[in-house]
Amino acid sequence: MADVSQGPGWWIASDGRWYPPELHPSAQAPPSSQPQGAAPGASAQTTGVAGYPAASSVLYPPGYGPPPGFAPPPGVGFSGVAYGQSPGTAIDPLLHLALAPWWKRLLAILVDWMIIGVAGIIVLVVIGAAGSHSNTSSTSSQSLTPGQATVGFLGLFVLFVIPCMLYFGIMNGSRRGQTVGKMALSIAVRDARTGGPIGFWRGVGRYAMTVLFYLVFLIPYLIDNLSPLWDARRQAWHDKVVRSVVIDADP
């Protein structure tokens, strides 16, 4: 304190004496220790002009900022901070969970089809070996008629589809909502309204819709698999039918 001003920022109090800027009431800093009841891990903010946090010390999630029309005092700024989420992460507007990106869904289904394909090849080899053994006991061979070939193809198709329905129905409908491929990519199927598991029968229906789209000249199947790229909730057509979404467990 002094009887006359000692430089810029000095102010005169009611007692008629001059005080330095750091002693002005509006510039008093709050305690540096973490306030009682603050969230664990929260740190004290640096104080700036007139007790406001210093520039870039007020943190908002990406895409968010101060309320509309709010203008901080000079020297005070706001910056964003990522809360454990990658840039571009889409949040479901209803469940408030991170949605799985399309590329993760693609890789997950490729992993599942590799597993199913290997299992299918093993089954076909066993069936082929059994058929070859039975043919060796026959002295004559007969060519298949078109009708027999069609029946044989449908039989193989059903033999392939039923195990797939069981696989996807059980795994996607489980409490985890994950097939082996989804486990590898950390994504899961969830009910689009509650965020809970979809159950076995809806898991079966979800896969059955993809088979139906595939049988209708293949084009609907392609659109179905690409539709998460432009859908607001990143749902494919088969997701919309059974009311499911695919979330990202590790955004």
BAPATOR-373665 format. One record per residue (C-alpha): x, y, z. Coordinates in steps of 0.02 Angstrom, whole numbers, plus 50000, padded with zeros to 5 digits. Example, Ala and Ser with C-alpha at 12.3 -4.5 7.8 and 13.67 -1.06 7.14 Angstrom:
506154977550390/506844994750357/
END
This chain:
500005000050000/500565018049971/499975035849980/500145038049792/499925026549642/501465016049605/501015011449428/499655004649310/498314994349394/498525001849567/496875006649645/496295017849786/495265010549928/493985018750041/495365022650167/496165034250039/497705023350013/498335015149852/498464996149837/499294984849706/498204976049574/498364958949656/497474965449813/495934971649720/494364962149783/493864957049606/495574949149576/495614938249731/495914920149679/494854906049752/495744892749855/496874882049748/496374866149833/495014855349759/493304860249828/492414848149939/491254836849840/492144839649675/492254825149554/493754813649583/495244818749477/494604836449451/495964849549466/495834867849519/495674880249375/496884894549351/496104911149398/496154925449274/495284942149257/494094946849399/494054929549472/493584921049307/494574905849249/496074910149142/496034908348955/495874890548890/495584883649065/493714880849049/493494864248959/492004858348860/491714841848768/492064842248580/490684851448488/490074860448643/490464877648712/489774891548820/487894895248816/487244905248667/487504923848690/488774921548829/490354931848808/491774929248932/492774944148997/494394948848907/495764936148938/494564921948972/494414908048843/493624891148821/494344875548744/493744858048708/494364841948781/494084824048727/493304813048860/494044796348807/493204796548635/493994796948465/493614811548348/492074808248243/491254796848370/489364796748343/488264796548498/486554788448488/485244802048522/484134790348623/485324778848717/486754791448730/487994777548688/489374777948557/488814769848394/489914757448305/490724764348147/490354755447984/492124748847961/492054739848128/490424731548079/491204726147914/492754718647994/491694709948126/490604701247997/492134696247897/492874687948052/491224678848083/491114673047902/492894666447909/492444656048061/490814649947982/491684646547817/493024635647898/491684625947993/490654623947833/492144617347734/492474604447868/490654598747861/490674597747670/492274587747671/491504575247792/489914574047686/490924572447526/491994558747601/490444549147656/489644551047484/491224545547395/491324530047503/489524525247461/489814527947275/491264515847271/490074501747315/488984505647163/489444498146994/488584511446891/488464530346902/486964540746855/486924559346813/485834570746919/484244577546843/483894596446857/482594592846991/483824582747093/485144596147076/483914609447137/483404598947286/485234595747326/485634614447318/484164618947430/484694605447552/486454612547562/485754630147579/484644625247724/486074615347800/487104631347795/485774644047848/485084635148001/486764634048094/487074652348049/485394657448120/485804648248281/487534656148290/486964674048262/485364671748362/486264665048515/487764676748509/486914693048457/485424689548570/486484685848723/486764697648868/488424702948789/487634705048616/489254699748532/489784686748406/491614681848398/491894695348266/491044708548372/492084703448523/493654705948419/493094723448365/492314728348534/490574731648466/488904724648524/487074723248473/485844732148587/483984735548594/483684752148508/482444757948641/483174751648805/485004747748771/484764730048837/484994713348749/483834709248604/483584690848647/483744674948546/482234676348432/482594694348382/484394689048352/483764675348236/482594687548149/484004700048128/485034687248032/483514680347938/483194697547865/484944697847790/484614680847710/482974687247639/483834702747567/485174691547491/483884680547405/483024695647325/484264697947183/485694703047300/485434722047275/484394724447434/485744714847528/487084727047470/486004742247515/485604734547683/487454732647725/487874750247665/486414759147749/487324762347916/488434774547820/487024787247801/485794782547939/485684794348089/485804779848212/486964769648100/485634756248082/485574743947940/483874738847871/483914722647971/484254733148127/482704743648095/481614728148072/482074720748242/482374737748326/484214735548365/485774746448359/487614741948360/488614751348490/490474753948507/491064747048674/492784754848650/492554771848563/
END
